[in-house]
Amino acid sequence: MSATEKAASGISNVARRFADRKNVRLAVTGLSRSGKTVFTTSFIHNLLSAGLWPERLPFLKSASRGAIIAGEVYPSAPGPSGTPRFPYEESLNAITGKSPSWPQATDRLSAIRLAMRYRTRRKLPRARGRKIQILNVDLVDYPGEWLLDLPLAGKSFATWSAETLELARQEPRAGLAKPWLAHMATLDGPGRAKDAELETAADLYKAYLDSCRAPDVGMVLVQPARFIRPGDVDPDDPILQFCPLEPLPAKAPKGSVYQVMEERYDAYRDLIVRPFYRDHFSGFDEQIVLVDVLSALRLGKAAFDDAQAAIGAILQSFDYGKSGLLSWLTGVRISKVLFAATKADHVSSNQHHNLKRLLEEMVAREANRIRFRGVQTGAVALSSVRCTEDVLGEVQGQTLSMVRGLPAGRDEETALFPGEIPAHFPTDQDWHDGRFKFLDFMPTRISGSARGLPHVGMDEAMEYLIGKRLR
């Protein structure tokens, strides 16, 4: 096909896409434990329920005006051949079963397509003049750790090594990295590579990454991600046997420690990261970025700063807005981004405004960059599945807003005062006082779950992301 024919085909595809807007790819973006799987499950179930019980989604305008007729889930996954289908039914059963639980952590990529039948208000070309339309919504689920590999797609081994070593020498990482760094001091970068030494270095580096992710440490900016969640890659494959190294003053000799490590990094970047980015993280229309602000606060300043840095690094990897004729010919990039502070039900509703404000401050720099490219951004406090209720309680003679639910690791529901959310970055005194002690909660028995899962803000998120496409 000639360049002219490709351009004409691109123009035709874009024209068709704008004419009917029948497909939307939604990027559900979030770090590990931010709630992607639960969000995807709730999004699907609540949207499927919108035709029969629209009152559950009052802020989704197409539902509130009775325009949504019905929906169904496709039996196979969209995307490249062989992509597993997102386990929607299994995840829903876990949440709504007799002994409710959160779905299992995602360990590999999956995708799902939801089709919504609705009555449109738009004026359509005569050839498409029927009022009943179908919108296909594609969602992709994947281990949150894999997101952190996206920035590697454009980095050399030397650049990545320098950045990673700098992080490893800062607390709390410095104490965790001691065994690995001690072994690194014995390696001769220009010297001949020995399999045993390389394997030990890689194993110690993996152990360091695991310790960074310990529940009481909470560092999330760990790379390479497949060292933690290999997915369908054999953990013993040499492509997962490398680690950062100090730079050399001259080109590394062939067969040296440095050359072998660099070669494996390049293979990892070219054979794992770039295809993953190309096949699953290009061509998105809208994006929601899920952030577990409460856990970042609970784990302390280092974890909070690390989460902020990780979010920034990830968002640098996505294409936003239009950037000239080529972008227009080959398709529209992400045009709308919603930042969501998850697990909002873990604090009382009078704290949701501050939770949203704090999230906005965390992502301000990236939001500004995205908006400069002509992309709309927004923020919301969100709970994909609400598992607490607001109650009033008395503490030391004061009546306070509290939440009642089943804390993780406990056998009985409890009413407790979860604390207050600062509207701005915590002060040094806030961190020193240890005032952020937010608990995780388990789902409780849901009555009438066929009508949709109880939530906080899911309808606002839906309206922001796909509302105009359902009109």
SVG drawing of the C-alpha trace seen along z (x, -y; Angstrom):
<svg xmlns="http://www.w3.org/2000/svg" viewBox="-36 -24 74 45">
<polyline fill="none" stroke="black" stroke-width="0.4" points="0.0,0.0 1.4,-3.4 1.8,-6.3 -1.1,-8.1 -3.3,-5.0 -2.3,-4.7 -3.2,-8.3 -6.6,-7.9 -7.3,-4.8 -6.3,-6.6 -8.6,-9.5 -11.5,-7.1 -11.0,-5.2 -11.0,-8.4 -14.0,-9.7 -15.9,-6.5 -14.8,-6.6 -16.1,-10.1 -19.3,-9.4 -20.7,-6.7 -18.4,-6.6 -19.6,-3.1 -16.4,-1.9 -14.4,-3.2 -11.2,-1.8 -10.9,-2.7 -7.5,-2.6 -8.0,-1.5 -4.6,-2.6 -3.5,-2.0 -0.6,-0.7 -0.8,2.6 -3.6,2.8 -5.2,-0.4 -8.4,1.6 -8.3,2.1 -10.0,5.5 -12.7,4.4 -13.3,1.2 -13.6,3.2 -16.0,5.6 -18.2,2.8 -18.1,0.8 -19.4,3.7 -22.0,4.9 -23.4,1.5 -23.6,0.5 -25.4,3.8 -27.9,3.0 -28.5,-0.6 -31.4,0.3 -33.5,1.9 -32.5,-0.1 -31.3,-3.5 -31.9,-5.0 -28.6,-3.3 -26.6,-5.6 -28.2,-9.1 -25.2,-11.0 -25.0,-8.9 -27.3,-11.1 -28.2,-8.5 -29.4,-6.2 -31.3,-8.9 -33.3,-9.8 -34.0,-6.2 -31.9,-6.0 -30.0,-2.9 -32.0,0.2 -29.7,3.1 -26.2,4.5 -24.3,7.7 -20.7,9.0 -19.0,10.5 -18.0,14.1 -14.5,13.5 -11.8,10.9 -11.1,8.0 -7.5,7.3 -4.7,9.6 -5.6,13.2 -5.1,15.3 -5.8,12.5 -7.6,14.1 -11.0,12.8 -11.3,10.8 -12.8,13.1 -15.8,10.9 -18.2,13.6 -15.5,15.0 -14.7,11.6 -18.4,10.8 -19.0,14.1 -16.2,13.4 -17.6,10.0 -21.3,11.1 -20.9,14.7 -22.1,16.0 -18.6,15.3 -17.7,12.1 -14.1,11.5 -12.0,9.4 -11.1,11.0 -7.7,12.6 -4.8,10.4 -4.3,10.1 -1.2,12.1 -1.6,11.7 -3.3,9.6 -6.9,10.0 -9.5,8.0 -13.3,7.7 -15.8,6.0 -19.1,4.7 -21.9,3.8 -24.5,1.2 -27.8,0.8 -29.2,-2.8 -31.5,-5.4 -29.5,-8.3 -30.5,-12.0 -27.9,-12.8 -28.8,-13.7 -27.3,-11.0 -26.6,-10.7 -29.5,-9.3 -27.7,-6.0 -27.4,-5.6 -30.6,-7.4 -32.0,-4.8 -32.3,-6.0 -31.2,-2.7 -27.4,-2.5 -24.8,-0.1 -21.6,-1.3 -18.8,1.2 -16.6,0.6 -13.3,2.4 -11.4,2.7 -8.0,4.3 -6.9,5.7 -3.3,6.5 -1.0,6.6 -0.4,3.1 3.3,3.7 3.5,4.1 2.6,0.4 5.9,-0.5 7.7,1.0 6.2,-1.4 8.8,-4.1 11.6,-1.5 10.4,-1.5 12.4,-4.6 15.3,-4.2 18.8,-2.8 20.4,-0.4 22.8,-3.2 20.0,-5.7 17.8,-3.1 20.8,-1.9 21.7,-5.5 18.2,-6.3 17.7,-3.0 21.0,-3.1 20.2,-6.7 16.9,-5.5 18.5,-2.5 20.9,-4.8 18.0,-6.7 16.1,-5.6 14.1,-3.5 15.5,-1.7 19.2,-2.1 18.8,0.3 16.9,2.8 19.5,2.7 22.5,3.5 22.9,7.2 22.5,6.5 24.8,3.5 27.4,5.4 27.5,8.1 27.6,5.4 30.8,4.0 32.5,7.4 31.5,7.4 34.0,6.3 31.9,4.6 34.6,4.9 35.6,8.4 34.5,11.6 30.9,12.6 30.4,15.7 26.9,17.2 27.0,17.8 27.9,14.2 25.2,12.9 22.6,15.2 23.5,14.2 23.3,10.5 19.9,10.9 18.5,12.9 19.7,10.4 18.2,7.6 14.9,9.4 14.9,9.9 15.6,6.2 12.5,5.4 10.4,7.8 11.5,6.1 10.6,2.7 7.0,3.9 6.6,5.4 3.2,4.2 5.0,2.2 7.3,0.5 5.0,-0.2 7.5,-1.3 5.8,-0.9 8.3,-2.3 10.1,1.1 11.5,2.1 11.6,4.4 8.0,5.4 8.3,9.0 10.8,9.7 7.8,9.4 5.0,10.6 6.5,12.7 3.1,13.6 3.8,16.0 7.6,15.4 9.6,18.2 11.2,16.8 14.4,18.7 14.7,17.2 18.0,15.3 15.8,12.3 14.9,11.9 18.5,12.3 20.0,8.8 20.3,5.8 21.5,2.1 25.2,1.5 27.6,-1.4 28.5,-3.1 31.8,-2.3 34.2,-5.0 34.5,-3.2 32.5,-0.7 32.0,2.6 34.1,5.5 32.2,8.3 31.3,11.0 31.9,8.7 29.5,8.4 28.3,5.1 27.8,6.1 25.8,9.2 23.6,7.3 23.0,4.6 22.2,7.2 19.6,8.8 18.1,5.5 17.8,4.6 16.1,7.9 13.7,7.4 12.8,3.9 12.5,4.9 10.8,8.3 8.6,7.8 8.0,4.1 7.6,2.6 5.3,5.3 3.2,5.0 3.0,1.2 2.3,1.5 -0.4,4.2 -2.2,3.1 -1.4,-0.5 -1.9,-2.3 -5.1,-3.4 -7.0,-4.3 -9.7,-6.8 -10.3,-7.7 -8.3,-6.9 -9.0,-6.6 -6.1,-6.6 -6.8,-4.9 -4.7,-6.0 -4.8,-4.5 -4.2,-7.7 -5.2,-6.3 -2.6,-3.5 0.1,-6.0 -0.8,-8.2 -0.9,-5.3 2.6,-4.0 4.3,-7.4 6.0,-10.2 8.5,-8.0 5.7,-5.8 3.5,-8.8 6.4,-10.5 7.1,-7.2 3.5,-6.7 3.5,-10.3 6.7,-9.7 5.5,-6.4 2.3,-7.9 4.2,-10.7 6.6,-8.2 3.7,-6.1 1.7,-8.9 4.7,-10.1 4.3,-6.9 0.8,-7.7 -0.1,-9.7 -2.4,-12.6 -4.2,-14.9 -3.3,-15.5 0.3,-16.2 0.1,-17.1 -1.1,-15.6 0.4,-12.1 -1.5,-11.6 -4.8,-12.7 -4.3,-10.3 -3.5,-7.3 -6.1,-7.8 -7.1,-10.0 -5.1,-9.7 -6.5,-9.8 -8.8,-12.9 -10.0,-12.7 -8.4,-11.6 -10.1,-11.0 -8.0,-10.7 -9.8,-8.7 -8.9,-8.3 -10.0,-4.8 -11.4,-3.2 -13.2,-6.4 -15.7,-4.5 -12.8,-3.7 -13.3,-7.3 -16.6,-9.1 -18.3,-10.9 -17.5,-14.4 -13.8,-13.6 -14.4,-12.8 -13.9,-16.4 -10.5,-16.6 -9.5,-13.2 -10.3,-14.5 -8.4,-17.8 -5.3,-15.9 -5.3,-13.7 -5.5,-16.7 -2.4,-18.1 -0.6,-14.8 -1.2,-14.7 -1.1,-18.5 2.1,-18.5 1.1,-15.7 -2.5,-17.0 -1.0,-20.4 1.1,-18.6 -1.9,-16.7 -4.1,-19.7 -1.5,-21.7 -2.0,-19.1 -5.7,-19.9 -6.9,-17.0 -9.7,-17.3 -8.8,-16.2 -11.0,-15.7 -10.8,-14.1 -13.2,-12.1 -13.3,-10.3 -14.4,-6.8 -15.3,-3.5 -16.0,-0.7 -17.7,1.4 -18.9,-0.3 -18.3,1.9 -18.9,-0.6 -21.7,-2.9 -21.5,-6.3 -22.5,-6.4 -22.2,-8.9 -20.3,-8.0 -19.0,-9.5 -15.3,-9.7 -14.2,-11.4 -17.4,-13.3 -17.4,-14.5 -19.9,-13.3 -17.8,-12.4 -18.5,-11.0 -17.5,-7.4 -17.7,-4.4 -19.0,-0.9 -17.7,2.1 -15.6,5.3 -11.9,4.4 -9.5,6.8 -8.3,9.5 -11.2,9.1 -14.3,11.2 -16.9,8.6 -18.1,5.3 -16.8,2.3 -17.7,-1.4 -14.6,-3.5 -13.3,-7.0 -10.9,-6.6 -9.3,-10.1 -9.2,-13.1 -7.8,-13.7 -5.7,-16.9 -6.7,-19.0 -3.1,-19.6 0.2,-17.8 0.8,-16.7 3.2,-18.8 6.2,-17.4 4.3,-17.5 1.5,-15.4 3.9,-12.7 5.7,-12.8 2.4,-12.5 1.5,-9.3 -2.1,-10.6 -2.9,-8.5 -4.0,-5.1 -6.7,-4.2 -7.8,-0.6 -8.7,1.7 -12.2,3.2 -13.6,6.4 -16.8,6.5 -20.0,7.5 -23.1,9.4 -24.8,7.4 -28.6,7.6 -30.1,7.1 -26.7,7.2 -28.4,8.0 -29.5,4.3 -25.8,3.2 -23.0,3.1 -23.2,0.4 -20.6,-2.3 -19.4,-5.8 -18.9,-7.9 -19.0,-5.2 -21.8,-7.0 -19.8,-10.2 -16.9,-8.3 -19.0,-6.7 -20.6,-10.0 -17.2,-11.6 -15.6,-8.8 -18.4,-7.5 -21.4,-9.7 -21.3,-11.7 -20.9,-8.5 -24.3,-7.2 -26.3,-10.3"/>
</svg>
